[in-house]
């Protein structure tokens, strides 16, 4: 990661962004290709219906493409792109609000066929414990562990202080430990 005054980011990504700003669609495909999988996973974590998820991801990609003209690299591209996806998810849920609230659909991990039995049981226990967390806490866990954003990147994506991310994660970890130990 390079920090140039107010600019932050991978030098290769910054070069691609400059090319994109000049209209280079191939540069956009190169840049977004690195993050399309994690962004898709994030959107499908929050929106279970595949058709709806495709709509949200399409809106996200369009907004990223259009927004790059004003992107000034004050945060990493990854953080910025996740922020765009989060806004598009909020738009999606606002549009759906007229049809009633949507329940949290808990993340169900996929298990590789070669996972050993103990590890699979452990993962099932963690997934079951996560169903007891709020949607807000599940989103935080997803961004940290699945999307692998750093605490400062999560803070920026969610628009909250880093200290809040740290304290929420500490509380979440404590609750999960308690749930896994059978205390709650």
Secondary structure, DSSP 8 states (H G I E B T S, - for coil): -EEETTEEE-HHHHHHHHHHHTT-HHHHHHHHHHHHHHHHHHHHHH--SHHHHHHHHHHHHHHHHHHGGG---SS-HHHHHHHHHHHHHHHHHHHHGGG-------------TT--HHHHHHHHHHHHHHTTS-HHHHHHHIIIIIS---HHHHHHHHTS-HHHHHHHHHHHHHHHHHHHTT--
